[in-house]
């Protein structure tokens, strides 16, 4: 497959037509997959906020005080309040906030960003409210019948560093189901379900970068889903998420 970043996108502002900006700069094909960073999706959807929009309540004050005592760095309780309001569950309160967003994604600080916010004078950039709907809107406005994946970056349990992940998608199944197929030795695969939207998001992140590159969109070309069953499941339900269950009962203790 071929993978390339869309060049020269301008600074995105609320109300901008992302699909139009992309197609002004690249001739998309019907079988392309367009990976769009959640940062610019959020900006186009006006998901910018000020810390003043989140006056801190008692729980946010308590969380900020505890995190400050752990790290030694000053913590703004209004930021903790923003995380609380953007989350459906606080899975861990220390040594950092691990949360479930309103659309099911588990990550640090509800995915709220304080970098690459733009020049509009705002403090925070929130994740899109409903990233699957965001992907559908972008795709509907493309002339080409390309799939769209909305991406973000987050850390991973048991590994150092961050990678690109999918938080919204349209025009492509979330996963490729290999169960029932056989390996080279003829053994039937029983558990293998491949999260293709995450893999495409991670691949896109290699060319879009993380800093000041200004390349928030990548195109995946000549990649084929293949003759497999697909699934829309991406997030584990709580009943089968044993790591989350364990974390719910875990308390951070500093030596």
C-alpha positions, 0 to 999 in steps of 0.5 A: 500500500501507499501512505502519504500526508496531505500537504499545505492544509491551512489552520483549521477554524470552526465551521471549516469544510475539512472534506473540501480542504482535503480534496483541494490538495489531493485527488482521492480515489474511491478505495482510499482511506483518509485518516484525519487527526481529531485535532482538526476535526475538533477545531472544525466542530468548534470543540475549543474551550477556556478553563474558565468554562469549567469552574472547579467543584469539590471533587476537581479540587480534591483531584488537583490537590492530590495530583499536585502532591504526587507530581510536585507540579501545580495543577489547575482544578479547572482542568480536572473539572473539564476532564470530569465533565468530558468523561463517563467514568474516572477509572484512575484518579492517580497518579494521572486521570485515566477516563472513559470518554462519552463515546467509549474511548479510554485514555488519559485526561478524556483526550483533552489537549492543551497543545496545537489548540490554535491561534483563537485564544482558547485554552483547551481542545476537546475531542469530538463529541461523536467521532463516528458521526464526524467521520460520516460527515467528512465522508459524505462531503467527499466527492470520492467514495473514500473511507474516513478514520478519525485518529488520536494518539494515546499511550498503551498499557505495558508499553512505553510511548504513544501511537495513533489509534482510531476514535471514529470511522466510516466506510470501513469496518472497525476490525477484520475477523479471522476466526474460522479461517486457518493458518499455514498448518491448517489450524483453525483460528479461534480468537484473532480479530484484527483492529484494522482502523487502529492499525491504519491510524498508527500507520498514518501517524508515521507520516503526520507526526506529533509536533509542528509538522502541520500535517493532520491528514494522511491518505492510505492507498491500495490497501485492501480489507480482503475477503473477511468478515468485518465488525464494528466493535472496537471498545471492549465491554466492561464485562470482558475488560478485566484490566479495567475491572482490576483498575477499579479496585486499585489505589495508588500508593506512593512509597 
